[in-house]
Amino acid sequence: MPTPFVHTLDPVFLTLGPLQIRWYGLMYVLGFTASYFLVRHQIRRHHYTELGKHFENLNLVLILSVIIGGRLGYVLFYNPGYYLRHPLEILATWEGGMSFHGACIMLIISGWLFCRRYGLDFWKGADIYGATIPIGLGLGRLGNFINGELFGRPTAAPWGVVFADGGPVARHPSQLYEALLEGVVLFVLLWAVKGRPWQRRPGWPHGSVLALFLVAYGIFRMVVEQFREPDPQIGFLFGLVTMGQSLSLIMVIAGLLLWLLRVRQEKNRGGSVAVASDRKRP
């Protein structure tokens, strides 16, 4: 039986005097940077002039939304009792504790409010930005692996990893499973859909990429949660599912409902255009 890999990776990327640059924080920076350039390229390629005018400000709003929403999501979903007793520690983001579900909720709300404020097409913008999210997700999971956190359940698989905080047993490197599914596979899936001519046919209106992201991410996350160690302060809800699976199921349902809503709106819009065209005929 092969000897499992023992995790001894240093979470610190670079030390400059009293300043430490950690891999996890670096992954956030790389994710934001990649998203910035990809979105800017898409805006120029498709001539989204109005969105381009507000691009820099919208980017700043969305970056803050990821950080604030991710932190508040962790506080509310995963450890509300602790932070009610220690409210000032909510600000201690350097100690860890971020939730993508919280970040996603904040991203959608802040993006919608921004687009409404400046008269932008939210659904078009959501598709452009949504297609770049897997980059940050994949990089973030690599950061989790380097940190030796959010590891999986015990396994006898030859690729099992012994984590310092996980005891002497080998565990699933669930962070890498998530990096593969939520990062690489989801990115390829969304970009295979985005920009295709048939995306603009009935059934693929603007907003479809966002809907597909919610559904696919939710499914991938629920699958990986089967291998991931539940959060110790929560365990299994109702003795069956993890908090991550519960929140991801809600994402899947929300994505399906969004898809149906956008298809219905597109059909109604098409019908209205057809009626208006008939009225103009002599």
PyRosetta script that sets phi, psi and omega in degrees:
from pyrosetta import init, pose_from_sequence

init()
pose = pose_from_sequence("MPTPFVHTLDPVFLTLGPLQIRWYGLMYVLGFTASYFLVRHQIRRHHYTELGKHFENLNLVLILSVIIGGRLGYVLFYNPGYYLRHPLEILATWEGGMSFHGACIMLIISGWLFCRRYGLDFWKGADIYGATIPIGLGLGRLGNFINGELFGRPTAAPWGVVFADGGPVARHPSQLYEALLEGVVLFVLLWAVKGRPWQRRPGWPHGSVLALFLVAYGIFRMVVEQFREPDPQIGFLFGLVTMGQSLSLIMVIAGLLLWLLRVRQEKNRGGSVAVASDRKRP")
pose.set_psi(1, 127.3)
pose.set_omega(1, -177.2)
pose.set_phi(2, -65.2)
pose.set_psi(2, 148.2)
pose.set_omega(2, 177.7)
pose.set_phi(3, -75.3)
pose.set_psi(3, 128.0)
pose.set_omega(3, -178.5)
pose.set_phi(4, -67.6)
pose.set_psi(4, 153.4)
pose.set_omega(4, 177.3)
pose.set_phi(5, -69.3)
pose.set_psi(5, 130.2)
pose.set_omega(5, 178.2)
pose.set_phi(6, -98.0)
pose.set_psi(6, 120.1)
pose.set_omega(6, -176.3)
pose.set_phi(7, -73.0)
pose.set_psi(7, 114.7)
pose.set_omega(7, 176.7)
pose.set_phi(8, -131.5)
pose.set_psi(8, 22.1)
pose.set_omega(8, -176.8)
pose.set_phi(9, -68.3)
pose.set_psi(9, 139.9)
pose.set_omega(9, 179.6)
pose.set_phi(10, -85.5)
pose.set_psi(10, 120.9)
pose.set_omega(10, 180.0)
pose.set_phi(11, -68.7)
pose.set_psi(11, -12.2)
pose.set_omega(11, -179.2)
pose.set_phi(12, -92.1)
pose.set_psi(12, 121.6)
pose.set_omega(12, 179.4)
pose.set_phi(13, -79.0)
pose.set_psi(13, -42.8)
pose.set_omega(13, -175.6)
pose.set_phi(14, -153.5)
pose.set_psi(14, 139.1)
pose.set_omega(14, 176.8)
pose.set_phi(15, -118.1)
pose.set_psi(15, 124.0)
pose.set_omega(15, 177.6)
pose.set_phi(16, -122.6)
pose.set_psi(16, 92.1)
pose.set_omega(16, -176.1)
pose.set_phi(17, 63.5)
pose.set_psi(17, -125.7)
pose.set_omega(17, 178.8)
pose.set_phi(18, -79.8)
pose.set_psi(18, -7.6)
pose.set_omega(18, -176.1)
pose.set_phi(19, -91.5)
pose.set_psi(19, 130.1)
pose.set_omega(19, 175.9)
pose.set_phi(20, -117.0)
pose.set_psi(20, 130.3)
pose.set_omega(20, 174.1)
pose.set_phi(21, -105.4)
pose.set_psi(21, 116.4)
pose.set_omega(21, -175.6)
pose.set_phi(22, -95.7)
pose.set_psi(22, 151.3)
pose.set_omega(22, 179.3)
pose.set_phi(23, -57.4)
pose.set_psi(23, -40.2)
pose.set_omega(23, -176.9)
pose.set_phi(24, -62.5)
pose.set_psi(24, -45.9)
pose.set_omega(24, 177.5)
pose.set_phi(25, -64.9)
pose.set_psi(25, -37.4)
pose.set_omega(25, 178.3)
pose.set_phi(26, -63.0)
pose.set_psi(26, -36.7)
pose.set_omega(26, 178.4)
pose.set_phi(27, -63.7)
pose.set_psi(27, -37.7)
pose.set_omega(27, 175.8)
pose.set_phi(28, -61.4)
pose.set_psi(28, -46.3)
pose.set_omega(28, -178.8)
pose.set_phi(29, -61.6)
pose.set_psi(29, -44.2)
pose.set_omega(29, 179.2)
pose.set_phi(30, -63.8)
pose.set_psi(30, -40.7)
pose.set_omega(30, 178.9)
pose.set_phi(31, -64.1)
pose.set_psi(31, -46.1)
pose.set_omega(31, 178.2)
pose.set_phi(32, -62.5)
pose.set_psi(32, -40.6)
pose.set_omega(32, -178.4)
pose.set_phi(33, -66.1)
pose.set_psi(33, -45.7)
pose.set_omega(33, 179.2)
pose.set_phi(34, -62.3)
pose.set_psi(34, -42.7)
pose.set_omega(34, 178.3)
pose.set_phi(35, -62.1)
pose.set_psi(35, -41.9)
pose.set_omega(35, -179.7)
pose.set_phi(36, -56.5)
pose.set_psi(36, -51.2)
pose.set_omega(36, -175.8)
pose.set_phi(37, -72.3)
pose.set_psi(37, -35.4)
pose.set_omega(37, 178.1)
pose.set_phi(38, -66.9)
pose.set_psi(38, -43.7)
pose.set_omega(38, 179.4)
pose.set_phi(39, -65.5)
pose.set_psi(39, -43.5)
pose.set_omega(39, 179.2)
pose.set_phi(40, -60.2)
pose.set_psi(40, -40.1)
pose.set_omega(40, 177.6)
pose.set_phi(41, -62.7)
pose.set_psi(41, -43.2)
pose.set_omega(41, -179.2)
pose.set_phi(42, -65.9)
pose.set_psi(42, -39.2)
pose.set_omega(42, 178.9)
pose.set_phi(43, -61.9)
pose.set_psi(43, -43.8)
pose.set_omega(43, 179.8)
pose.set_phi(44, -70.3)
pose.set_psi(44, -39.6)
pose.set_omega(44, -177.4)
pose.set_phi(45, -64.8)
pose.set_psi(45, -40.9)
pose.set_omega(45, -176.6)
pose.set_phi(46, -98.3)
pose.set_psi(46, 5.8)
pose.set_omega(46, 175.0)
pose.set_phi(47, 57.5)
pose.set_psi(47, 45.9)
pose.set_omega(47, 176.1)
pose.set_phi(48, -84.5)
pose.set_psi(48, 77.0)
pose.set_omega(48, -171.2)
pose.set_phi(49, -59.7)
pose.set_psi(49, -47.3)
pose.set_omega(49, -176.1)
pose.set_phi(50, -63.5)
pose.set_psi(50, -42.3)
pose.set_omega(50, 178.1)
pose.set_phi(51, -65.7)
pose.set_psi(51, -36.0)
pose.set_omega(51, 179.4)
pose.set_phi(52, -62.8)
pose.set_psi(52, -32.6)
pose.set_omega(52, -179.9)
pose.set_phi(53, -64.5)
pose.set_psi(53, -30.1)
pose.set_omega(53, -175.9)
pose.set_phi(54, -110.7)
pose.set_psi(54, 13.6)
pose.set_omega(54, -172.4)
pose.set_phi(55, -57.5)
pose.set_psi(55, -49.0)
pose.set_omega(55, -175.9)
pose.set_phi(56, -64.1)
pose.set_psi(56, -45.4)
pose.set_omega(56, -179.6)
pose.set_phi(57, -65.9)
pose.set_psi(57, -40.8)
pose.set_omega(57, 179.3)
pose.set_phi(58, -64.3)
pose.set_psi(58, -39.9)
pose.set_omega(58, 177.7)
pose.set_phi(59, -58.6)
pose.set_psi(59, -45.3)
pose.set_omega(59, -179.8)
pose.set_phi(60, -61.9)
pose.set_psi(60, -43.2)
pose.set_omega(60, 179.0)
pose.set_phi(61, -60.8)
pose.set_psi(61, -43.1)
pose.set_omega(61, -177.1)
pose.set_phi(62, -71.2)
pose.set_psi(62, -36.1)
pose.set_omega(62, 176.7)
pose.set_phi(63, -63.0)
pose.set_psi(63, -45.4)
pose.set_omega(63, 177.9)
pose.set_phi(64, -63.6)
pose.set_psi(64, -34.8)
pose.set_omega(64, 179.5)
pose.set_phi(65, -65.0)
pose.set_psi(65, -39.4)
pose.set_omega(65, 178.2)
pose.set_phi(66, -61.6)
pose.set_psi(66, -46.4)
pose.set_omega(66, -176.7)
pose.set_phi(67, -69.3)
pose.set_psi(67, -49.7)
pose.set_omega(67, -177.8)
pose.set_phi(68, -68.4)
pose.set_psi(68, -47.6)
pose.set_omega(68, -179.4)
pose.set_phi(69, -65.0)
pose.set_psi(69, -39.5)
pose.set_omega(69, 178.8)
pose.set_phi(70, -62.6)
pose.set_psi(70, -41.1)
pose.set_omega(70, -179.6)
pose.set_phi(71, -70.8)
pose.set_psi(71, -47.4)
pose.set_omega(71, -179.5)
pose.set_phi(72, -64.1)
pose.set_psi(72, -34.9)
pose.set_omega(72, 177.6)
pose.set_phi(73, -62.3)
pose.set_psi(73, -42.5)
pose.set_omega(73, 178.0)
pose.set_phi(74, -64.5)
pose.set_psi(74, -43.2)
pose.set_omega(74, -179.0)
pose.set_phi(75, -61.2)
pose.set_psi(75, -46.3)
pose.set_omega(75, -174.1)
pose.set_phi(76, -80.2)
pose.set_psi(76, -38.0)
pose.set_omega(76, -175.1)
pose.set_phi(77, -86.6)
pose.set_psi(77, -33.7)
pose.set_omega(77, -168.1)
pose.set_phi(78, -112.2)
pose.set_psi(78, -25.5)
pose.set_omega(78, -177.8)
pose.set_phi(79, -154.3)
pose.set_psi(79, 51.9)
pose.set_omega(79, -176.0)
pose.set_phi(80, -63.4)
pose.set_psi(80, -37.5)
pose.set_omega(80, -178.6)
pose.set_phi(81, -60.8)
pose.set_psi(81, -43.9)
pose.set_omega(81, -178.7)
pose.set_phi(82, -63.6)
pose.set_psi(82, -44.6)
pose.set_omega(82, -175.9)
pose.set_phi(83, -77.0)
pose.set_psi(83, -19.7)
pose.set_omega(83, 170.9)
pose.set_phi(84, -67.8)
pose.set_psi(84, -33.9)
pose.set_omega(84, 178.3)
pose.set_phi(85, -81.9)
pose.set_psi(85, -25.0)
pose.set_omega(85, -178.4)
pose.set_phi(86, -131.8)
pose.set_psi(86, 66.8)
pose.set_omega(86, -173.5)
pose.set_phi(87, -60.6)
pose.set_psi(87, -32.2)
pose.set_omega(87, -178.7)
pose.set_phi(88, -66.4)
pose.set_psi(88, -23.2)
pose.set_omega(88, -179.3)
pose.set_phi(89, -74.8)
pose.set_psi(89, -8.3)
pose.set_omega(89, 173.4)
pose.set_phi(90, -59.5)
pose.set_psi(90, -31.9)
pose.set_omega(90, -178.3)
pose.set_phi(91, -78.6)
pose.set_psi(91, -12.6)
pose.set_omega(91, -175.5)
pose.set_phi(92, -82.7)
pose.set_psi(92, 64.3)
pose.set_omega(92, -177.2)
pose.set_phi(93, -66.4)
pose.set_psi(93, -23.6)
pose.set_omega(93, -179.8)
pose.set_phi(94, -68.4)
pose.set_psi(94, -13.9)
pose.set_omega(94, 177.9)
pose.set_phi(95, -85.4)
pose.set_psi(95, -2.1)
pose.set_omega(95, -179.9)
pose.set_phi(96, 94.8)
pose.set_psi(96, 172.0)
pose.set_omega(96, 179.2)
pose.set_phi(97, 105.6)
pose.set_psi(97, 78.1)
pose.set_omega(97, 177.8)
pose.set_phi(98, -130.4)
pose.set_psi(98, 146.3)
pose.set_omega(98, 179.8)
pose.set_phi(99, -123.0)
pose.set_psi(99, 123.6)
pose.set_omega(99, 178.6)
pose.set_phi(100, -67.5)
pose.set_psi(100, -33.7)
pose.set_omega(100, 179.3)
pose.set_phi(101, -59.7)
pose.set_psi(101, -41.9)
pose.set_omega(101, 176.9)
pose.set_phi(102, -65.3)
pose.set_psi(102, -41.4)
pose.set_omega(102, 178.5)
pose.set_phi(103, -62.6)
pose.set_psi(103, -40.5)
pose.set_omega(103, -178.8)
pose.set_phi(104, -64.0)
pose.set_psi(104, -44.1)
pose.set_omega(104, 178.3)
pose.set_phi(105, -60.6)
pose.set_psi(105, -46.2)
pose.set_omega(105, -179.1)
pose.set_phi(106, -66.2)
pose.set_psi(106, -37.4)
pose.set_omega(106, 178.0)
pose.set_phi(107, -60.3)
pose.set_psi(107, -47.0)
pose.set_omega(107, -177.5)
pose.set_phi(108, -66.2)
pose.set_psi(108, -44.7)
pose.set_omega(108, -179.0)
pose.set_phi(109, -64.7)
pose.set_psi(109, -49.8)
pose.set_omega(109, -177.6)
pose.set_phi(110, -66.9)
pose.set_psi(110, -37.9)
pose.set_omega(110, 177.6)
pose.set_phi(111, -63.8)
pose.set_psi(111, -42.2)
pose.set_omega(111, 179.3)
pose.set_phi(112, -65.0)
pose.set_psi(112, -44.1)
pose.set_omega(112, 179.3)
pose.set_phi(113, -63.6)
pose.set_psi(113, -40.7)
pose.set_omega(113, 179.6)
pose.set_phi(114, -64.0)
pose.set_psi(114, -47.0)
pose.set_omega(114, -179.8)
pose.set_phi(115, -64.0)
pose.set_psi(115, -38.6)
pose.set_omega(115, 177.9)
pose.set_phi(116, -65.1)
pose.set_psi(116, -39.8)
pose.set_omega(116, -179.2)
pose.set_phi(117, -64.0)
pose.set_psi(117, -38.5)
pose.set_omega(117, -174.9)
pose.set_phi(118, -108.2)
pose.set_psi(118, 11.3)
pose.set_omega(118, 175.4)
pose.set_phi(119, 67.1)
pose.set_psi(119, 36.3)
pose.set_omega(119, -179.0)
pose.set_phi(120, -98.2)
pose.set_psi(120, 158.3)
pose.set_omega(120, 177.5)
pose.set_phi(121, -79.1)
pose.set_psi(121, 104.1)
pose.set_omega(121, -176.4)
pose.set_phi(122, -62.6)
pose.set_psi(122, -43.1)
pose.set_omega(122, -174.7)
pose.set_phi(123, -66.1)
pose.set_psi(123, -38.7)
pose.set_omega(123, 178.3)
pose.set_phi(124, -65.8)
pose.set_psi(124, -45.0)
pose.set_omega(124, 178.4)
pose.set_phi(125, -64.7)
pose.set_psi(125, -38.2)
pose.set_omega(125, -179.8)
pose.set_phi(126, -63.3)
pose.set_psi(126, -37.1)
pose.set_omega(126, 178.4)
pose.set_phi(127, -67.0)
pose.set_psi(127, -40.2)
pose.set_omega(127, -179.0)
pose.set_phi(128, -66.1)
pose.set_psi(128, -51.0)
pose.set_omega(128, -178.3)
pose.set_phi(129, -70.2)
pose.set_psi(129, -39.7)
pose.set_omega(129, -176.9)
pose.set_phi(130, -59.9)
pose.set_psi(130, -33.0)
pose.set_omega(130, -178.6)
pose.set_phi(131, -70.5)
pose.set_psi(131, -14.0)
pose.set_omega(131, -179.4)
pose.set_phi(132, -100.1)
pose.set_psi(132, -10.6)
pose.set_omega(132, -176.5)
pose.set_phi(133, -59.2)
pose.set_psi(133, -38.8)
pose.set_omega(133, -179.1)
pose.set_phi(134, -56.8)
pose.set_psi(134, -25.2)
pose.set_omega(134, 178.3)
pose.set_phi(135, -61.8)
pose.set_psi(135, -50.6)
pose.set_omega(135, 178.9)
pose.set_phi(136, -64.1)
pose.set_psi(136, -37.1)
pose.set_omega(136, 179.2)
pose.set_phi(137, -63.3)
pose.set_psi(137, -48.3)
pose.set_omega(137, -179.2)
pose.set_phi(138, -61.7)
pose.set_psi(138, -44.4)
pose.set_omega(138, 179.3)
pose.set_phi(139, -65.6)
pose.set_psi(139, -39.0)
pose.set_omega(139, 179.0)
pose.set_phi(140, -62.1)
pose.set_psi(140, -39.1)
pose.set_omega(140, 179.0)
pose.set_phi(141, -68.7)
pose.set_psi(141, -33.5)
pose.set_omega(141, 174.1)
pose.set_phi(142, -63.7)
pose.set_psi(142, -38.3)
pose.set_omega(142, 175.9)
pose.set_phi(143, -62.9)
pose.set_psi(143, -39.4)
pose.set_omega(143, 176.1)
pose.set_phi(144, -61.5)
pose.set_psi(144, -40.4)
pose.set_omega(144, 180.0)
pose.set_phi(145, -65.5)
pose.set_psi(145, -44.6)
pose.set_omega(145, 179.1)
pose.set_phi(146, -61.9)
pose.set_psi(146, -37.7)
pose.set_omega(146, 177.7)
pose.set_phi(147, -69.9)
pose.set_psi(147, -17.6)
pose.set_omega(147, -177.3)
pose.set_phi(148, 73.2)
pose.set_psi(148, 31.0)
pose.set_omega(148, -177.8)
pose.set_phi(149, -118.9)
pose.set_psi(149, 167.0)
pose.set_omega(149, 179.3)
pose.set_phi(150, 54.0)
pose.set_psi(150, 39.9)
pose.set_omega(150, -178.3)
pose.set_phi(151, -76.5)
pose.set_psi(151, 173.4)
pose.set_omega(151, -175.1)
pose.set_phi(152, -91.3)
pose.set_psi(152, -173.2)
pose.set_omega(152, 179.1)
pose.set_phi(153, -81.7)
pose.set_psi(153, 162.7)
pose.set_omega(153, 180.0)
pose.set_phi(154, -56.7)
pose.set_psi(154, 143.8)
pose.set_omega(154, -179.1)
pose.set_phi(155, -148.2)
pose.set_psi(155, 154.1)
pose.set_omega(155, 174.0)
pose.set_phi(156, -102.4)
pose.set_psi(156, 5.9)
pose.set_omega(156, -179.7)
pose.set_phi(157, -63.3)
pose.set_psi(157, 145.9)
pose.set_omega(157, -178.0)
pose.set_phi(158, -63.5)
pose.set_psi(158, -18.0)
pose.set_omega(158, 178.9)
pose.set_phi(159, -95.8)
pose.set_psi(159, 12.1)
pose.set_omega(159, 177.8)
pose.set_phi(160, -61.6)
pose.set_psi(160, 152.7)
pose.set_omega(160, -177.2)
pose.set_phi(161, -126.2)
pose.set_psi(161, 136.8)
pose.set_omega(161, 175.0)
pose.set_phi(162, -93.2)
pose.set_psi(162, 115.0)
pose.set_omega(162, -180.0)
pose.set_phi(163, -99.3)
pose.set_psi(163, 145.4)
pose.set_omega(163, -177.0)
pose.set_phi(164, -57.6)
pose.set_psi(164, -40.1)
pose.set_omega(164, -178.0)
pose.set_phi(165, -91.0)
pose.set_psi(165, 2.8)
pose.set_omega(165, -177.2)
pose.set_phi(166, -106.6)
pose.set_psi(166, 11.4)
pose.set_omega(166, -180.0)
pose.set_phi(167, 82.2)
pose.set_psi(167, -174.6)
pose.set_omega(167, -175.5)
pose.set_phi(168, -79.7)
pose.set_psi(168, -6.9)
pose.set_omega(168, -176.3)
pose.set_phi(169, -85.5)
pose.set_psi(169, 151.2)
pose.set_omega(169, 175.2)
pose.set_phi(170, -75.3)
pose.set_psi(170, 143.1)
pose.set_omega(170, -177.2)
pose.set_phi(171, -130.3)
pose.set_psi(171, 158.5)
pose.set_omega(171, 174.6)
pose.set_phi(172, -62.5)
pose.set_psi(172, 132.2)
pose.set_omega(172, 172.5)
pose.set_phi(173, -79.1)
pose.set_psi(173, 68.2)
pose.set_omega(173, -173.0)
pose.set_phi(174, -61.4)
pose.set_psi(174, -25.0)
pose.set_omega(174, 176.8)
pose.set_phi(175, -61.2)
pose.set_psi(175, -38.9)
pose.set_omega(175, 180.0)
pose.set_phi(176, -73.2)
pose.set_psi(176, -33.2)
pose.set_omega(176, 174.8)
pose.set_phi(177, -61.0)
pose.set_psi(177, -43.8)
pose.set_omega(177, -179.6)
pose.set_phi(178, -68.2)
pose.set_psi(178, -38.8)
pose.set_omega(178, 177.9)
pose.set_phi(179, -59.8)
pose.set_psi(179, -38.4)
pose.set_omega(179, -179.8)
pose.set_phi(180, -70.8)
pose.set_psi(180, -50.5)
pose.set_omega(180, -175.6)
pose.set_phi(181, -75.9)
pose.set_psi(181, -52.2)
pose.set_omega(181, -175.8)
pose.set_phi(182, -77.0)
pose.set_psi(182, -21.6)
pose.set_omega(182, -179.7)
pose.set_phi(183, -98.0)
pose.set_psi(183, -73.7)
pose.set_omega(183, -172.7)
pose.set_phi(184, -68.9)
pose.set_psi(184, -56.1)
pose.set_omega(184, -175.4)
pose.set_phi(185, -63.3)
pose.set_psi(185, -44.9)
pose.set_omega(185, -178.6)
pose.set_phi(186, -65.6)
pose.set_psi(186, -38.7)
pose.set_omega(186, 177.8)
pose.set_phi(187, -60.9)
pose.set_psi(187, -48.2)
pose.set_omega(187, 179.9)
pose.set_phi(188, -62.0)
pose.set_psi(188, -42.2)
pose.set_omega(188, -179.5)
pose.set_phi(189, -61.4)
pose.set_psi(189, -47.9)
pose.set_omega(189, -177.3)
pose.set_phi(190, -67.2)
pose.set_psi(190, -39.0)
pose.set_omega(190, -179.5)
pose.set_phi(191, -76.6)
pose.set_psi(191, -20.6)
pose.set_omega(191, 172.6)
pose.set_phi(192, -70.0)
pose.set_psi(192, -31.2)
pose.set_omega(192, 179.4)
pose.set_phi(193, -84.4)
pose.set_psi(193, -44.6)
pose.set_omega(193, -174.1)
pose.set_phi(194, -67.5)
pose.set_psi(194, 132.0)
pose.set_omega(194, 174.6)
pose.set_phi(195, 86.2)
pose.set_psi(195, -6.9)
pose.set_omega(195, 176.7)
pose.set_phi(196, -71.1)
pose.set_psi(196, 146.1)
pose.set_omega(196, 179.3)
pose.set_phi(197, -58.0)
pose.set_psi(197, -35.9)
pose.set_omega(197, -177.1)
pose.set_phi(198, -74.6)
pose.set_psi(198, -5.0)
pose.set_omega(198, 176.3)
pose.set_phi(199, -65.9)
pose.set_psi(199, -26.2)
pose.set_omega(199, -176.2)
pose.set_phi(200, -92.7)
pose.set_psi(200, 2.5)
pose.set_omega(200, 174.6)
pose.set_phi(201, -80.5)
pose.set_psi(201, 166.0)
pose.set_omega(201, 176.9)
pose.set_phi(202, -54.7)
pose.set_psi(202, 133.7)
pose.set_omega(202, -177.0)
pose.set_phi(203, 101.9)
pose.set_psi(203, -14.6)
pose.set_omega(203, 179.1)
pose.set_phi(204, -131.9)
pose.set_psi(204, 55.3)
pose.set_omega(204, 177.4)
pose.set_phi(205, -73.6)
pose.set_psi(205, 171.6)
pose.set_omega(205, 173.3)
pose.set_phi(206, -59.2)
pose.set_psi(206, 136.3)
pose.set_omega(206, -173.3)
pose.set_phi(207, 108.2)
pose.set_psi(207, -12.4)
pose.set_omega(207, -179.1)
pose.set_phi(208, -67.0)
pose.set_psi(208, -37.5)
pose.set_omega(208, -179.6)
pose.set_phi(209, -65.1)
pose.set_psi(209, -41.9)
pose.set_omega(209, 177.3)
pose.set_phi(210, -61.9)
pose.set_psi(210, -44.8)
pose.set_omega(210, 179.9)
pose.set_phi(211, -62.2)
pose.set_psi(211, -44.4)
pose.set_omega(211, 179.4)
pose.set_phi(212, -64.2)
pose.set_psi(212, -37.8)
pose.set_omega(212, 177.6)
pose.set_phi(213, -60.2)
pose.set_psi(213, -47.8)
pose.set_omega(213, -178.5)
pose.set_phi(214, -60.3)
pose.set_psi(214, -43.7)
pose.set_omega(214, -178.6)
pose.set_phi(215, -67.9)
pose.set_psi(215, -50.2)
pose.set_omega(215, -175.7)
pose.set_phi(216, -66.7)
pose.set_psi(216, -43.4)
pose.set_omega(216, 178.7)
pose.set_phi(217, -60.8)
pose.set_psi(217, -45.0)
pose.set_omega(217, -179.1)
pose.set_phi(218, -58.8)
pose.set_psi(218, -42.4)
pose.set_omega(218, 179.8)
pose.set_phi(219, -66.7)
pose.set_psi(219, -47.1)
pose.set_omega(219, -179.7)
pose.set_phi(220, -60.6)
pose.set_psi(220, -41.4)
pose.set_omega(220, -178.3)
pose.set_phi(221, -66.7)
pose.set_psi(221, -40.6)
pose.set_omega(221, 179.3)
pose.set_phi(222, -63.7)
pose.set_psi(222, -37.1)
pose.set_omega(222, 178.7)
pose.set_phi(223, -65.1)
pose.set_psi(223, -49.2)
pose.set_omega(223, -176.8)
pose.set_phi(224, -66.7)
pose.set_psi(224, -31.5)
pose.set_omega(224, 179.3)
pose.set_phi(225, -60.6)
pose.set_psi(225, -20.7)
pose.set_omega(225, 176.4)
pose.set_phi(226, -66.4)
pose.set_psi(226, -22.3)
pose.set_omega(226, -178.9)
pose.set_phi(227, -107.1)
pose.set_psi(227, -9.0)
pose.set_omega(227, -174.5)
pose.set_phi(228, -92.8)
pose.set_psi(228, 140.5)
pose.set_omega(228, 177.5)
pose.set_phi(229, -66.8)
pose.set_psi(229, 128.0)
pose.set_omega(229, 179.2)
pose.set_phi(230, -62.3)
pose.set_psi(230, 153.5)
pose.set_omega(230, 177.1)
pose.set_phi(231, -60.9)
pose.set_psi(231, 127.9)
pose.set_omega(231, -172.8)
pose.set_phi(232, -60.8)
pose.set_psi(232, -31.7)
pose.set_omega(232, -177.7)
pose.set_phi(233, -79.1)
pose.set_psi(233, -9.1)
pose.set_omega(233, -178.5)
pose.set_phi(234, -118.7)
pose.set_psi(234, -47.2)
pose.set_omega(234, -176.4)
pose.set_phi(235, 72.0)
pose.set_psi(235, -139.2)
pose.set_omega(235, 179.7)
pose.set_phi(236, -100.7)
pose.set_psi(236, 133.0)
pose.set_omega(236, 174.8)
pose.set_phi(237, -76.7)
pose.set_psi(237, 129.6)
pose.set_omega(237, -178.4)
pose.set_phi(238, 58.0)
pose.set_psi(238, 19.2)
pose.set_omega(238, 179.9)
pose.set_phi(239, 70.8)
pose.set_psi(239, 13.0)
pose.set_omega(239, -173.8)
pose.set_phi(240, -124.7)
pose.set_psi(240, -49.9)
pose.set_omega(240, -171.3)
pose.set_phi(241, -125.2)
pose.set_psi(241, 159.7)
pose.set_omega(241, 177.0)
pose.set_phi(242, -87.8)
pose.set_psi(242, 167.2)
pose.set_omega(242, 175.9)
pose.set_phi(243, -60.9)
pose.set_psi(243, -40.8)
pose.set_omega(243, 179.4)
pose.set_phi(244, -60.4)
pose.set_psi(244, -39.6)
pose.set_omega(244, 178.6)
pose.set_phi(245, -68.1)
pose.set_psi(245, -39.3)
pose.set_omega(245, 179.2)
pose.set_phi(246, -62.8)
pose.set_psi(246, -47.3)
pose.set_omega(246, 180.0)
pose.set_phi(247, -66.5)
pose.set_psi(247, -35.3)
pose.set_omega(247, -179.7)
pose.set_phi(248, -70.3)
pose.set_psi(248, -35.0)
pose.set_omega(248, 176.0)
pose.set_phi(249, -61.9)
pose.set_psi(249, -40.1)
pose.set_omega(249, 176.7)
pose.set_phi(250, -62.4)
pose.set_psi(250, -39.2)
pose.set_omega(250, 177.8)
pose.set_phi(251, -62.1)
pose.set_psi(251, -43.1)
pose.set_omega(251, 179.7)
pose.set_phi(252, -61.0)
pose.set_psi(252, -47.1)
pose.set_omega(252, 179.6)
pose.set_phi(253, -62.2)
pose.set_psi(253, -43.7)
pose.set_omega(253, 179.3)
pose.set_phi(254, -61.8)
pose.set_psi(254, -40.8)
pose.set_omega(254, 179.4)
pose.set_phi(255, -64.5)
pose.set_psi(255, -42.0)
pose.set_omega(255, 178.2)
pose.set_phi(256, -64.9)
pose.set_psi(256, -43.3)
pose.set_omega(256, 178.3)
pose.set_phi(257, -64.0)
pose.set_psi(257, -39.7)
pose.set_omega(257, 178.4)
pose.set_phi(258, -62.6)
pose.set_psi(258, -43.5)
pose.set_omega(258, 179.2)
pose.set_phi(259, -59.2)
pose.set_psi(259, -48.8)
pose.set_omega(259, 179.6)
pose.set_phi(260, -61.5)
pose.set_psi(260, -40.0)
pose.set_omega(260, 178.8)
pose.set_phi(261, -62.4)
pose.set_psi(261, -46.8)
pose.set_omega(261, -177.8)
pose.set_phi(262, -67.7)
pose.set_psi(262, -38.2)
pose.set_omega(262, 177.2)
pose.set_phi(263, -63.8)
pose.set_psi(263, -42.8)
pose.set_omega(263, 179.6)
pose.set_phi(264, -64.8)
pose.set_psi(264, -43.5)
pose.set_omega(264, 178.4)
pose.set_phi(265, -62.0)
pose.set_psi(265, -39.4)
pose.set_omega(265, 179.9)
pose.set_phi(266, -66.1)
pose.set_psi(266, -41.4)
pose.set_omega(266, 178.1)
pose.set_phi(267, -64.2)
pose.set_psi(267, -43.6)
pose.set_omega(267, 178.8)
pose.set_phi(268, -63.1)
pose.set_psi(268, -39.6)
pose.set_omega(268, 179.2)
pose.set_phi(269, -65.8)
pose.set_psi(269, -40.7)
pose.set_omega(269, 178.3)
pose.set_phi(270, -64.6)
pose.set_psi(270, -39.2)
pose.set_omega(270, 177.8)
pose.set_phi(271, -65.7)
pose.set_psi(271, -38.9)
pose.set_omega(271, 179.2)
pose.set_phi(272, -65.2)
pose.set_psi(272, -39.7)
pose.set_omega(272, 179.2)
pose.set_phi(273, -65.2)
pose.set_psi(273, -40.6)
pose.set_omega(273, -179.7)
pose.set_phi(274, -64.7)
pose.set_psi(274, -41.9)
pose.set_omega(274, 178.8)
pose.set_phi(275, -63.5)
pose.set_psi(275, -43.9)
pose.set_omega(275, 179.7)
pose.set_phi(276, -63.1)
pose.set_psi(276, -37.1)
pose.set_omega(276, 179.2)
pose.set_phi(277, -67.0)
pose.set_psi(277, -40.0)
pose.set_omega(277, 178.8)
pose.set_phi(278, -64.0)
pose.set_psi(278, -36.7)
pose.set_omega(278, -178.6)
pose.set_phi(279, -67.5)
pose.set_psi(279, -27.0)
pose.set_omega(279, -178.5)
pose.set_phi(280, -79.7)
pose.set_psi(280, -16.5)
pose.set_omega(280, -178.5)
pose.set_phi(281, -72.2)
pose.set_psi(281, 142.4)
pose.set_omega(281, 179.6)
pose.set_phi(282, -70.3)
pose.dump_pdb("model.pdb")
